[in-house]
Amino acid sequence: MNNEDYDIETLAVRAGISRSQFNEHSEALFLTSSYLFNSAAEAEARFRGEQPGNIYSRFTNPTVTMFEQRLAALEGAERCVATASGMSAILATVMGLLAAGDHIVASRSIFGSTVQLFNNIIGRFGVETTFVSPTDIGEWQAAVRPNTKLFFVESPSNPLTEVSDIAALAVLAKQLGVKLVVDNCFCSPALQQPLSLGADVVVHSATKYLDGQGRVLGGAVLGSHQTLEGVYGFLRTAGPTLSAFNAWLFLKGLETLKLRMDAHSASALALAQWLESHPQVERVYYPGLPSHPQHELAMRQQRTGGGIVAFEVKGGKDAAWKVVDSTRMISITANLGDAKTTITHPTTTTHSRMTPEQRANAGIRDGLLRVAVGLESIRDIRNDLARGLDAL
Ligand SMILES: *Cc1c(COP(=O)(O)O)cnc(C)c1O
């Protein structure tokens, strides 16, 4: 099918399908580590890259390829390479695009393991990272050095849902000859398409909304053929590639992505509005609320405010823990992007490795809670939070 002729709902269900000799209707799961050649000459041609086709599942696998093509269609990307997890997508991006002596400018508000990866792992190989404000483009410009090769941003951010101006960052990156990488995990292509805003690379943790049902880990890197050549080369050689089984689950997850994201978003907006009017809530962070500092930008850049709501309760950590411990239905877990609503207390879990000063600078206070709104009824989600909030 010609992807340009179809809407995102259709691409999510039909893009990327290739059928075997059995003409199966649903996408097949190919559990094979290697592939046969019909002759010595064919083996040689395959290895030389003169004849297309599979060799070994660390290089390519038909089920993984179907997932890659479907996600590429949804993100509007020339190419997608799938990875074993979101973190290996980010690792592969860095290993594919950078060399010792290069420099990264990254938003301060990115996933904790990404900060660890930049500081403690690739930092050891001579790639330095400077962290800047997600919302002040002047800080990005000021942090640039002659050896800067990569901008890295996540929007909206976790847990405070700060929104970065992707199009403005892309203009700056282009002027400087720097590649802009966007972690599109929180929005998914159903809500935001960073490549169409000028970004060079999109990375995903497919573990979150792309699966949407909390089953398996996976990731992906998307961009132009040229940009992704080195990323693919790293994956094929080093091996943190996606398993066929996980790709098969993600293919099915993508079919309902748009429906799920719309439902997550509608409930998140309703929850955010209710929380904003609750007397025990100090402040609500949700890009879909007019009170959000980047509300207009968010509504230009994203289709909805997304499925994640953060809010600060009055009374600090004790009050926040009381709300968490008063839930009977919502899952107390650090994961997000699941059909099941989850609640997290960032300062004692996901952001506990930051020093109190770092957290204060980032605006992550002890009363803050993050809810990743699931697909249960909004009435039940609200009631589960009201039990703790009303008792404060
Ligand atoms: C979870 C997450 C990652 C890492 O993905 P894994 O699949 O857990 O490796 C990266 N970025 C963001 C924004 C995430 O939420």
The ligand as an ORCA input file, in Angstrom:
! r2SCAN-3c Opt
* xyz 0 1
  C      10.749      3.973     29.868
  C      11.387      5.070     29.122
  C      12.608      4.882     28.456
  C      13.366      3.572     28.514
  O      12.684      2.547     27.908
  P      12.877      0.983     28.308
  O      12.011      0.294     27.337
  O      12.456      0.842     29.731
  O      14.320      0.679     28.136
  C      13.130      5.946     27.743
  N      12.496      7.140     27.690
  C      11.336      7.359     28.322
  C      10.695      8.688     28.234
  C      10.741      6.350     29.071
  O       9.594      6.590     29.722
*
